[in-house]
Amino acid sequence: MKPLAYQVLRRLAGGEFHSGAALAQAIGVSRASVWNAVQEIEAAGVEVFRIRGRGYRLARALSLLDAARLQQWLGDGVPFSVDIVDEAESTNTLLQQRAQAGAPHASVIVAEWQRAGRGRLNRPWHAGIGGALTFSVLWRFAQGAAALAGLSLAVGLALVRALETFGVRGAGLKWPNDVLWRGHKIAGILIEMHGEALGPSAVVIGVGVNVRLPPALTARIDQPAADVETVLGAEGGHGVDRNRLLAVLLHELNRVLLEFERAGFQPFREAWQHRHVHQDSEVRLSLPGGRLESGRARGVGNDGALLLETAHGVRPFHSGDVSVRAAGRT
């Protein structure tokens, strides 16, 4: 959407009626420009009610990102410098470009709308405006890639802890980088590294959290999905302020990344396994090249490798997609 459409959307976000004339006067544009902006908002998937004599109103209020409100929740003591952008093809791609241009450690980009989000193996990440948190964190390590094994698992643990703090109970971890709630994906991670083998390295940590999933968007997702708003509604009906949720996530990421920087994945291993949704279950592992391995998931090693008990003993695997082969923990 064009910048004007985002200006109109922010004024409509609270869910009240605003006349076209009032919006035009407040923003300093014509009523025709406001009408065109509303058309763009609707084309982006946000439902807008139009009633003659009253104006425009969103079908549902949106919690939009706001720098001042986010800073209130963040407070002091966290190193992140957060840049909120209206939209981006991919926050990871944008932050990688900035990293190569010298962006400082702990830079964060969060997009109101990520048009072409992607997950591991270039799978698409679907999210609507105001319906997700899609952000990327730049963390500069003195170590090289070999010392950062298990980072995606540690980040996953940080997300689960943050969601628990926010009120989402029962979230678990699917190796290597998904957060599930009752078998439905609620968050995902994409980590991309650049640097020398022995260090230093620049790591861009991409995070996507489903906050609100309307039915039309859910239908486009090729796996069971959950969202924070529905989960909290099922457990008490709490509203979701995306600025507060982002602050909780960043606080926990800061704690985990500082500890990972000091000691690697090993301190997180036991806690990760405690939340592993496939722990001790019979699973199937799809490996690169189409090969399959089956066995019982016995947790992970200190380097984050999946430990699979097969007919040939317990073997570590560093890549692959896990699916449940038989009934087990979910």
MOQUINOR-V398206 format. One record per pair of residues at least 6 apart in sequence whose C-alpha atoms are under 8 Angstrom apart, sorted by the first residue. I is the first residue (numbers start at 0). GAP is how many residues later the second one is. Records with the same first field share a line. If there is no record, write none. Layout:
# MOQUINOR-V398206
I: GAP + GAP
This chain:
# MOQUINOR-V398206
0: 39 + 40 + 43
1: 35 + 38
2: 83
3: 33
4: 29 + 32 + 33 + 35 + 36
5: 80
6: 20
7: 15 + 19 + 26 + 29 + 30
8: 29 + 32
9: 54
10: 12
11: 6 + 44 + 45 + 46 + 49
12: 45 + 48 + 49 + 50 + 51
13: 47 + 48 + 49
14: 42 + 43 + 44 + 45 + 46 + 47
15: 41 + 42
16: 37 + 38 + 39 + 40 + 41
17: 36 + 37 + 38 + 39
18: 34 + 35 + 36 + 37
19: 11 + 14 + 15 + 35 + 36
20: 10
22: 8 + 11
23: 6 + 7 + 9 + 10
37: 10
40: 6 + 7
41: 6
43: 84 + 85
44: 83 + 84
45: 12 + 82 + 83
46: 11 + 12 + 13
47: 8 + 9 + 10 + 11
48: 7 + 8 + 9 + 10
49: 6 + 7
61: 68
62: 67 + 177 + 178 + 179 + 180
63: 48 + 66 + 178 + 179
64: 19 + 47 + 177 + 178
65: 18 + 177
66: 17
68: 174
69: 173 + 174 + 176 + 177
70: 176
72: 170 + 171 + 174 + 175
73: 173 + 174 + 176 + 177
77: 173 + 176
78: 27 + 175
79: 26 + 27 + 28 + 170
80: 25 + 26 + 27
81: 25 + 26 + 27 + 28
82: 24 + 25 + 26 + 27
83: 25 + 26 + 27 + 28
84: 24 + 25 + 26 + 27
85: 25 + 26 + 27
86: 24 + 25 + 26 + 27 + 28
87: 6 + 23 + 25 + 26 + 27 + 28
88: 25 + 26 + 27 + 28
89: 24 + 25 + 26 + 27 + 28
90: 18 + 19 + 20 + 23 + 26 + 43 + 44 + 45 + 115
91: 43 + 44 + 112 + 113 + 114
94: 13 + 14 + 41 + 42 + 43 + 109
95: 108
98: 39 + 103
103: 34
104: 33 + 34 + 35
105: 31 + 32 + 33 + 34
106: 30 + 31 + 32
107: 27 + 28 + 29 + 30
108: 26 + 27 + 28
109: 23 + 24 + 25 + 26
110: 22 + 23 + 24
111: 17 + 18 + 21 + 22
112: 14 + 15 + 16 + 17 + 21
113: 13 + 14 + 20
114: 12
115: 8 + 9 + 10
116: 7 + 8 + 9
117: 6 + 7 + 72
118: 6 + 69 + 70 + 71
119: 69 + 70
124: 83
125: 91 + 94 + 95
126: 83 + 86 + 90
127: 85 + 89
129: 82
130: 79 + 80 + 81 + 82
131: 76 + 77 + 78 + 79 + 80
132: 74 + 75 + 76 + 77 + 78 + 109 + 113
133: 72 + 73 + 74 + 75
134: 71 + 72 + 73
135: 68 + 69 + 70 + 71
136: 66 + 67 + 68 + 69
137: 64 + 65 + 66 + 67
138: 63 + 64 + 65 + 66
139: 60 + 61 + 62 + 63
140: 58 + 59 + 60 + 61 + 62 + 120
141: 57 + 58 + 59
142: 55 + 56 + 57 + 58
143: 51 + 52 + 53 + 54 + 55 + 56 + 57
144: 48 + 50 + 51 + 52 + 53 + 54 + 56
145: 51 + 52
146: 117
147: 116 + 117
148: 115 + 116 + 154 + 155
149: 114 + 115 + 152 + 153 + 154 + 155
150: 109 + 113 + 114 + 153
151: 24 + 25 + 37 + 38 + 39
152: 22 + 23 + 24 + 112 + 119 + 151
153: 102 + 103 + 106 + 111 + 114 + 118
154: 34 + 98 + 101 + 102
155: 17 + 21 + 22 + 23 + 32 + 33
156: 16 + 111 + 114 + 115
157: 91 + 94 + 95 + 98
158: 20 + 28 + 90 + 93 + 94
159: 11 + 12 + 13 + 19
160: 91
161: 86 + 87 + 90
162: 6 + 8 + 86
163: 6 + 7
164: 83
165: 79 + 82
166: 65
167: 60 + 63 + 64
169: 11 + 12
170: 8 + 9 + 10 + 11 + 104
171: 7 + 8 + 9 + 103 + 104 + 105
172: 6 + 7 + 99 + 102 + 103 + 104
173: 6 + 102 + 103 + 104 + 148
174: 101 + 131 + 146 + 147
175: 143
176: 11 + 12 + 13
177: 7 + 8 + 9 + 10 + 11
178: 6 + 7 + 8 + 9
179: 6 + 7 + 46
180: 45
181: 148
182: 41 + 147
183: 39 + 40 + 41 + 42
184: 38 + 39 + 40 + 41
185: 23 + 24 + 39 + 40 + 41 + 42
186: 20 + 21 + 22 + 23
187: 19 + 20 + 21
188: 16 + 17 + 18 + 19
189: 15 + 16 + 17
190: 12 + 13 + 14 + 15
191: 11 + 12 + 13
192: 8 + 9 + 10 + 11
193: 7 + 8 + 9
194: 6 + 7
208: 18
209: 16 + 17 + 18
210: 16 + 17 + 18 + 29 + 31
211: 15 + 16 + 17 + 18
212: 13 + 14
217: 7
227: 12
228: 9 + 10 + 11
231: 6 + 7
232: 6
264: 37 + 38 + 39
265: 36 + 37
268: 31 + 32 + 33 + 35
272: 6 + 26 + 27
275: 23
276: 52 + 53
277: 19 + 46 + 50 + 51 + 52
278: 18 + 19 + 20 + 50
279: 16 + 17 + 18 + 19 + 48 + 49
280: 15 + 16 + 43 + 45 + 46 + 47 + 48
281: 12 + 13 + 14 + 15 + 42 + 43 + 44 + 45 + 46
282: 11 + 12 + 13 + 14 + 39 + 40 + 41 + 42 + 43
283: 8 + 9 + 10 + 11 + 38 + 39 + 40 + 41
284: 7 + 8 + 9 + 35 + 36 + 37 + 38
285: 6 + 7 + 34 + 35 + 36
286: 6 + 32 + 33 + 34
287: 31 + 32
293: 14 + 16 + 31
294: 13 + 14 + 15 + 16
295: 12 + 13 + 14
296: 9 + 10 + 11 + 12
297: 8 + 9 + 10 + 11
298: 7 + 8 + 9
299: 6 + 7 + 16
300: 6 + 15
303: 14
304: 11 + 12 + 13 + 14
305: 10 + 11 + 12
306: 7 + 8 + 9 + 10
307: 6 + 7 + 8 + 9
308: 6
